Amino acid sequence: MIDPVLRDIALWTAALVRQFPELTEELAPGRPGPAGHGPTAPRPDLDELVRAERQEALLLHKLHGLTGAGRGAAPIRLHVSDAIRDVTDGVVELEEAVRARLGLPRPGRAAVVERLRRVAALLGDVAQDPVLARHMRDELRRMARRCARALGDAESVVRVSGRCPWCDSVSLRAFPDRRAVLCVNPACVCTEEGCGCHDDPAYRHVWLEEGWPELAAAAGCGAEEFAAAMEEVPC
């Protein structure tokens, strides 16, 4: 049986490989390609493109209060540009950290998708280091979620049975993207001193994977239900 952490790494890596090129298309949608042959294909060196266009857009915004226009006169979407920058930096840092942890030489320069494929190729070695594997999973999941938000994809939510141990309402929901169970009742307030629910209306109680058995016992349901709900993966 495949290790669930390694399975998630493979899934989130595949999601990022698919999503990241879509971000470059969303940066300035409808930009014409050379000689009117359709949209421009993603370029090999995305870093330079993003850096130049974001600087141009920020300069125009600072000087004139305007959103910058790309070469095809399509508005640059700064939230997409920020997501590209965040994911690009994150993938570079992740690859460097993984190779350093495994005692491998520092990686050469490459585009984001190529770096992701190089990291995926190290999965066999990563499997021997549970701490590194969990770090990879968490970072890849975070970046895939960032891509999904920038692309306008809604986060999946799965209803689960049982009652919240704090507010006793049937408000527990599984969020597969986060591998977490949350109480979505905005009126939920616990008895723990200093908890954010006492002074932050947006606060939601969160149970991560290691806390599911305890939550299941308190909620009157089975922890296996939470695990089953997390099987909803990016497609």
Buried (B, 14 or more C-beta within 10 A) or exposed (E): EEEBBBBBBBBBBBBBBBBBBBBBBBBBEEBBEEEEEEBBEBEEEBBEBBBEBBEBBBEBBEEEEEEBBBEEEBBBBBEBBBBBBBBBEBBBEBBBBBBEBEEEEEBEEBBBBBBBEBBBEBBEBBBEBEEBBBBBBBBBBBBBBBBBBBBEBEEBBBEBEBBBBBBEEBBBBBBBBBBBBBBBBEEBEBEEEEBEBEEEEEBBBEBEBEBBEEBBEBBEBBBEBBBEBBEBBBE
